[in-house]
Structures are given as C-alpha cells and as structure tokens.
Amino acid sequence: MKALRLIVPLAALLLVLFALRSRLQTNAKVICRGTALGLECDVSNQTGSGTLNVFWDVRLQCRNGTVVRAKASQRVPPNAKFVHLIPLSELKGLDKCDAGQSLFVENVVARNSR
C-alpha cells in the first residue's frame, strides 16, 4: 500500500516533466514562396535556446479552384534560419492546377527537440 502511494505521485511528476519537454512552441516562423523546383520555405527558430522541430502545411489555391497541398518539417537550432525545399513531386494536386493564385502556410507547430 505504501509503494502505491509513492508510485502515483511519481507517475504524475513524470507525466508533467514529459509534457513540459514536448510542449508546443510559438517561436518558429515559416515563409514560403514558389520556385522552379517547388516551394522554398524559410524556417527560423527565434528562441535563444533549444533546437526546435518545426512542422507545417502549405496550401496553394489555383485559379481553376484546385487546391494543392504539402506537409513539411525541419529541425532548426536556436537563433537559426534554414531554407527547406518542398519539391514539385511532393505537391499533391499540382497536375490539376492551371496557375497558382495564392499560397498559405498553415498549422505551424514547433516542439522542443529531444
């Protein structure tokens, strides 16, 4: 019985520590633009400490109503900026798009790297 009383608080403490380590960060910035090779995205980690794993979605609205989508991720050290290329082959629906009209970066999530 005494062991059980110790295990429950210890398990709760471990859960809190894990949650703090993997909590979402808002210190990442993603800006994408179209190039001849695909979509080029500038991904920056604006924190002073800790590497971030940054995940995001890209949505390209075409003139004919087609929506082109892609997902990407990049590991970024603190106070750094990387250029991430999403190649044409990873743009789902691109073959049905007549011309790109607007580009949106959505669902940016950054987690502390382990």
C-alpha positions in Angstrom: 0.0 0.0 0.0 2.9 2.4 0.8 4.5 1.6 -2.5 1.3 2.5 -4.4 1.1 5.9 -2.5 4.6 6.7 -3.8 4.1 5.4 -7.4 1.1 7.5 -8.2 2.7 10.9 -7.4 5.9 9.8 -9.1 4.0 8.9 -12.3 2.2 12.2 -12.2 5.5 14.0 -11.9 7.0 12.1 -14.8 3.9 13.0 -17.0 4.3 16.7 -16.1 8.0 16.6 -16.9 7.4 14.9 -20.3 4.6 17.4 -21.1 6.9 20.3 -20.4 9.7 18.9 -22.6 7.4 18.4 -25.6 5.1 21.4 -25.2 4.4 23.4 -28.3 6.5 26.5 -29.0 5.4 29.6 -30.9 8.9 30.8 -31.6 9.1 29.4 -35.1 8.4 31.3 -38.3 7.8 29.8 -41.8 7.6 31.8 -45.0 7.2 30.0 -48.4 7.4 31.1 -52.0 7.2 29.3 -55.3 10.3 28.5 -57.3 11.0 26.4 -60.5 12.0 23.5 -58.3 9.0 23.6 -55.9 8.2 25.6 -52.8 11.1 27.2 -51.0 10.4 27.8 -47.3 12.5 29.9 -44.9 12.2 28.3 -41.4 13.5 30.2 -38.4 13.9 29.4 -34.8 13.5 32.6 -32.9 14.3 31.2 -29.4 17.5 31.9 -27.6 18.0 28.3 -26.6 16.9 24.9 -27.7 16.6 23.2 -31.1 13.0 23.1 -32.4 11.4 20.5 -34.7 9.1 22.7 -36.9 6.1 21.2 -38.8 3.8 23.0 -41.2 1.3 22.6 -44.0 1.3 24.5 -47.3 -1.9 25.2 -49.3 -1.7 26.6 -52.8 -5.0 27.9 -54.2 -5.2 27.7 -58.0 -7.1 29.9 -60.4 -9.3 27.0 -61.5 -10.3 26.2 -57.9 -7.9 23.3 -57.4 -6.1 23.2 -54.1 -2.5 21.9 -54.0 -1.3 20.7 -50.6 2.0 19.6 -49.0 3.4 18.9 -45.5 6.9 19.6 -44.4 9.2 19.6 -41.3 12.6 21.0 -40.4 14.9 20.8 -37.4 16.2 24.2 -36.6 18.9 25.2 -33.9 18.3 28.2 -31.8 18.6 31.6 -33.4 19.0 30.0 -36.9 17.2 30.0 -40.2 17.1 27.2 -42.7 15.8 27.1 -46.3 13.6 24.0 -46.8 12.7 22.9 -50.4 9.4 21.1 -50.9 10.0 19.5 -54.4 7.3 19.6 -57.1 6.9 15.8 -56.7 5.5 16.3 -53.1 2.9 18.9 -54.1 -0.4 16.9 -54.1 -2.8 18.0 -56.9 -0.2 20.1 -58.8 -1.1 18.3 -62.0 -4.6 19.7 -61.9 -3.6 23.3 -61.2 -3.8 25.7 -64.0 -2.0 28.6 -62.3 -1.2 29.4 -58.7 -3.3 32.3 -57.2 -2.4 32.4 -53.5 -0.1 30.5 -51.2 -0.8 29.9 -47.5 1.4 28.4 -44.7 -0.8 26.8 -42.1 -0.7 24.7 -38.9 2.8 25.7 -37.9 3.8 23.7 -34.9 7.2 23.7 -33.2 8.3 21.3 -30.5 11.4 21.2 -28.4 13.8 18.7 -29.9 15.0 15.9 -27.7 
